[in-house]
Amino acid sequence: MVTLKPMPELAEVEYFRKQWNVGLARKISTVDAPANRVLRGVDLPLLRRTLTRATLLDSAAHGKQMLFRFSKNAWLGVHLGMTGKLHITKNDAPTAKHDRLVLRQKEHSLVFTDPRQFGRILFDVNREAPAWWRRLPPQILSPQFTLERMGAFLKRHGRAPIKAVLLLQAGFPGVGNWMADEILWQARVHPRKSAGAVTQADVRKLYSRTRSMTRVALRTIGNDWTDPPKNWLFHRRWRRGGICPRDKSPLRHATIGGRTTCWCPTCQKK
């Protein structure tokens, strides 16, 4: 089974979004929202007052962001940060030490837990989705995420290593450290190669692998937390002494773009 790594990426976010599905079409009876760093900037009296007796209508995930829509024109945005997670408990379960928001229903409680409090809750009351949600860039599997758009984004950040550019949420929403390494490995592109130096053939491969591996990650991790294919770099990138699944060469590690990076020096030549 998948071991969660720091900073959940789009597939992990989708999995956690679904954990609150048990609460759909059900009313919130009480709201436990103690003042904490995760709720910084939120009008807590408004949140408690609005969500009490409100019904959870639906939800969506976009990259590393989640949005839950309630009746009363209420919108709850969630960013998990490094250690946040959504889960459910029995409705009479006591609030645990690291629970930052608990929405109690008749049978279950919808809980956001975050030990290190790097996550974030946003709250808005409006007829339409919050402006910050509407301004998010096109999702990787949307029709708006085109080869041309991706190529132009790489050119705008042409001096940076391609690994660092893949981590920019304005161009690749939801892609984090392991996904960026996987994309580059599958496309056979060295992570230190500058984004402006990639060939048009590389751009096409990066585009194709970004979309295809996102689909698979959502079908596996994002669906029920099962492992992605065994021949992915994913299963070896964290191992000390790991070898490339493709050509069995020893993998290398270095810090690129501020993040620990894994690649195969044989099939990802600079």
C-alpha positions as CSV (number, residue, x, y, z in Angstrom):
1,M,0.0,0.0,0.0
2,V,1.0,3.6,-0.6
3,T,3.0,5.3,2.1
4,L,2.1,9.0,2.3
5,K,5.0,11.3,1.8
6,P,5.3,15.0,2.9
7,M,3.0,17.4,1.1
8,P,0.2,15.4,-0.4
9,E,-0.1,15.7,-4.2
10,L,-3.1,15.7,-6.5
11,A,-3.8,12.0,-6.2
12,E,-3.5,12.0,-2.4
13,V,-5.7,15.1,-2.2
14,E,-8.4,13.4,-4.3
15,Y,-8.4,10.4,-2.0
16,F,-8.8,12.6,1.1
17,R,-11.6,14.6,-0.6
18,K,-13.6,11.4,-0.9
19,Q,-13.3,10.6,2.8
20,W,-16.0,13.2,3.5
21,N,-18.4,11.7,0.9
22,V,-20.3,9.9,3.7
23,G,-21.5,13.3,4.8
24,L,-23.1,14.3,1.5
25,A,-26.8,15.3,1.7
26,R,-26.6,15.3,5.5
27,K,-26.8,18.3,7.9
28,I,-24.2,19.5,10.2
29,S,-25.5,19.4,13.8
30,T,-22.6,21.1,15.6
31,V,-19.3,22.7,14.6
32,D,-16.1,22.3,16.7
33,A,-13.7,24.9,15.4
34,P,-11.3,26.0,18.1
35,A,-9.0,28.9,17.2
36,N,-5.8,27.5,15.7
37,R,-3.2,28.2,13.0
38,V,-5.1,26.2,10.3
39,L,-8.1,28.5,10.7
40,R,-6.1,31.7,10.7
41,G,-7.9,34.6,9.0
42,V,-11.3,32.8,9.2
43,D,-14.2,34.5,10.8
44,L,-14.9,31.7,13.3
45,P,-18.2,33.0,14.7
46,L,-19.5,33.2,11.1
47,L,-18.2,29.8,10.2
48,R,-19.8,28.2,13.2
49,R,-23.1,30.0,12.8
50,T,-23.3,29.3,9.0
51,L,-22.3,25.7,9.0
52,T,-24.5,24.7,11.9
53,R,-27.6,23.1,10.3
54,A,-26.1,23.5,6.8
55,T,-26.1,20.5,4.4
56,L,-23.0,19.3,2.6
57,L,-24.0,19.4,-1.1
58,D,-20.8,18.4,-3.0
59,S,-17.1,18.8,-3.3
60,A,-14.2,19.1,-5.8
61,A,-10.5,18.8,-5.9
62,H,-8.2,21.0,-8.0
63,G,-4.5,20.2,-7.8
64,K,-3.6,20.5,-4.1
65,Q,-6.8,22.3,-3.2
66,M,-10.2,21.1,-2.1
67,L,-13.6,22.9,-2.0
68,F,-16.7,21.7,-0.2
69,R,-20.0,23.3,-1.0
70,F,-22.7,23.6,1.7
71,S,-26.2,25.0,1.7
72,K,-26.6,28.6,3.0
73,N,-24.2,29.6,0.2
74,A,-21.2,28.4,2.3
75,W,-17.9,27.3,0.8
76,L,-15.1,25.6,2.8
77,G,-11.7,25.5,1.1
78,V,-9.1,23.0,2.4
79,H,-5.3,22.8,1.8
80,L,-3.7,19.8,3.6
81,G,-0.2,21.2,3.9
82,M,2.4,18.6,4.9
83,T,0.6,16.6,7.6
84,G,-3.1,17.4,7.1
85,K,-5.8,14.8,6.4
86,L,-9.5,14.4,6.1
87,H,-11.3,11.5,7.8
88,I,-14.4,10.5,9.6
89,T,-15.2,9.4,13.1
90,K,-18.3,8.4,15.0
91,N,-20.4,11.5,15.8
92,D,-19.9,11.1,19.5
93,A,-16.1,10.6,19.3
94,P,-14.2,13.2,21.4
95,T,-12.2,15.8,19.6
96,A,-8.6,14.5,19.4
97,K,-5.5,16.6,20.1
98,H,-4.7,17.5,16.5
99,D,-8.2,17.9,15.2
100,R,-8.5,21.4,13.8
101,L,-12.1,21.3,12.5
102,V,-14.8,18.8,13.4
103,L,-18.2,19.0,11.6
104,R,-20.6,16.7,13.5
105,Q,-23.6,15.0,11.8
106,K,-26.2,12.6,13.0
107,E,-24.0,9.5,12.6
108,H,-20.5,10.7,11.7
109,S,-18.1,13.6,12.2
110,L,-16.2,15.1,9.3
111,V,-12.7,15.8,10.7
112,F,-9.7,17.8,9.5
113,T,-6.6,16.7,11.4
114,D,-3.2,18.4,11.1
115,P,-0.5,17.8,13.7
116,R,2.0,20.4,12.4
117,Q,-0.7,23.0,11.4
118,F,0.9,23.7,8.0
119,G,-2.6,23.2,6.3
120,R,-5.1,25.9,5.7
121,I,-8.9,26.3,5.9
122,L,-10.6,29.0,4.0
123,F,-14.3,30.0,4.4
124,D,-16.6,32.1,2.3
125,V,-20.3,32.8,2.1
126,N,-21.4,33.7,-1.4
127,R,-23.7,32.5,-4.2
128,E,-20.7,31.6,-6.4
129,A,-17.5,29.8,-5.7
130,P,-14.8,31.9,-4.0
131,A,-12.6,34.0,-6.3
132,W,-9.4,32.2,-5.2
133,W,-10.9,28.9,-6.5
134,R,-12.1,30.5,-9.8
135,R,-8.6,31.8,-10.4
136,L,-6.8,28.5,-10.2
137,P,-4.9,27.4,-13.4
138,P,-6.3,24.7,-15.7
139,Q,-6.1,21.2,-14.3
140,I,-3.8,18.7,-15.9
141,L,-6.6,16.6,-17.3
142,S,-8.7,19.5,-18.5
143,P,-9.0,20.4,-22.1
144,Q,-7.4,23.8,-21.3
145,F,-4.2,22.1,-20.3
146,T,-2.8,22.0,-23.8
147,L,0.6,21.1,-25.2
148,E,1.0,24.7,-26.4
149,R,0.2,26.1,-23.0
150,M,2.6,23.8,-21.3
151,G,5.4,24.6,-23.8
152,A,4.9,28.4,-23.3
153,F,5.0,27.9,-19.5
154,L,8.3,26.1,-19.8
155,K,9.7,28.9,-21.9
156,R,8.7,31.6,-19.4
157,H,10.8,29.7,-16.8
158,G,13.5,28.7,-19.2
159,R,16.5,29.4,-16.9
160,A,15.2,27.1,-14.1
161,P,15.9,23.4,-13.9
162,I,13.0,21.5,-15.4
163,K,12.4,19.7,-12.0
164,A,11.8,23.1,-10.3
165,V,9.4,24.2,-13.1
166,L,7.3,21.1,-12.8
167,L,6.8,22.0,-9.1
168,L,5.3,25.4,-9.9
169,Q,1.6,25.2,-9.1
170,A,0.7,28.0,-11.6
171,G,1.6,25.6,-14.5
172,F,1.3,22.1,-13.0
173,P,-1.4,22.2,-10.3
174,G,-1.1,19.3,-8.0
175,V,2.3,18.1,-9.1
176,G,4.7,17.7,-6.2
177,N,8.0,16.1,-5.6
178,W,7.4,12.4,-6.3
179,M,5.2,13.2,-9.3
180,A,7.8,15.5,-10.8
181,D,10.4,12.8,-10.5
182,E,8.1,10.3,-12.0
183,I,7.2,12.5,-15.0
184,L,10.9,13.2,-15.8
185,W,11.9,9.6,-15.4
186,Q,9.1,8.4,-17.7
187,A,9.9,11.0,-20.2
188,R,13.7,10.3,-19.9
189,V,14.5,13.9,-19.2
190,H,17.3,14.9,-16.7
191,P,16.0,16.9,-13.8
192,R,18.8,19.5,-14.0
193,K,18.2,20.3,-17.6
194,S,17.0,23.9,-17.9
195,A,13.3,24.2,-19.0
196,G,14.4,26.4,-21.9
197,A,16.7,23.8,-23.2
198,V,14.2,20.9,-23.6
199,T,13.6,20.0,-27.2
200,Q,10.2,20.0,-28.8
201,A,10.3,16.2,-28.7
202,D,11.0,16.4,-25.0
203,V,8.0,18.8,-24.5
204,R,5.7,16.4,-26.3
205,K,7.0,13.5,-24.1
206,L,6.6,15.6,-20.9
207,Y,3.1,16.6,-21.8
208,S,2.1,13.0,-22.6
209,R,3.6,11.5,-19.5
210,T,2.2,14.3,-17.2
211,R,-1.3,13.6,-18.4
212,S,-1.0,9.8,-18.5
213,M,0.6,9.3,-15.1
214,T,-1.9,11.7,-13.6
215,R,-4.7,9.5,-14.9
216,V,-3.1,6.4,-13.4
217,A,-2.3,8.0,-10.1
218,L,-6.0,9.1,-9.7
219,R,-7.2,5.6,-10.6
220,T,-5.0,4.1,-8.0
221,I,-3.9,6.3,-5.1
222,G,-6.7,8.8,-5.7
223,N,-9.4,6.1,-5.8
224,D,-8.6,3.7,-2.9
225,W,-5.0,4.3,-1.9
226,T,-3.7,1.3,-3.8
227,D,-0.2,1.3,-5.4
228,P,0.5,2.7,-8.9
229,P,2.2,0.3,-11.4
230,K,5.1,-1.7,-10.0
231,N,7.4,-0.6,-12.9
232,W,7.2,3.1,-11.8
233,L,10.1,4.9,-10.2
234,F,7.6,5.7,-7.4
235,H,8.5,2.4,-5.7
236,R,12.2,2.9,-5.7
237,R,12.9,6.6,-5.4
238,W,12.9,6.5,-1.6
239,R,15.0,3.4,-1.2
240,R,18.6,3.7,-0.2
241,G,20.6,1.8,-2.9
242,G,17.5,1.8,-5.2
243,I,17.9,0.8,-8.9
244,C,16.2,2.0,-12.0
245,P,13.1,-0.1,-12.9
246,R,14.0,0.3,-16.6
247,D,17.7,-0.5,-16.9
248,K,18.7,-1.5,-13.4
249,S,21.3,1.3,-13.0
250,P,21.8,2.7,-9.5
251,L,19.6,5.7,-8.9
252,R,21.1,9.1,-7.9
253,H,19.8,11.7,-5.5
254,A,20.5,15.4,-5.2
255,T,18.7,18.6,-4.1
256,I,17.3,20.3,-7.2
257,G,14.9,23.3,-6.9
258,G,15.1,23.0,-3.2
259,R,13.7,19.4,-3.2
260,T,15.3,16.0,-2.9
261,T,15.3,14.6,-6.4
262,C,15.8,11.1,-7.8
263,W,16.8,10.1,-11.3
264,C,18.5,7.4,-13.4
265,P,21.9,8.7,-14.8
266,T,21.7,6.1,-17.6
267,C,18.2,6.8,-19.1
268,Q,18.0,10.4,-18.1
269,K,21.1,11.9,-19.6
270,K,21.7,15.6,-19.3
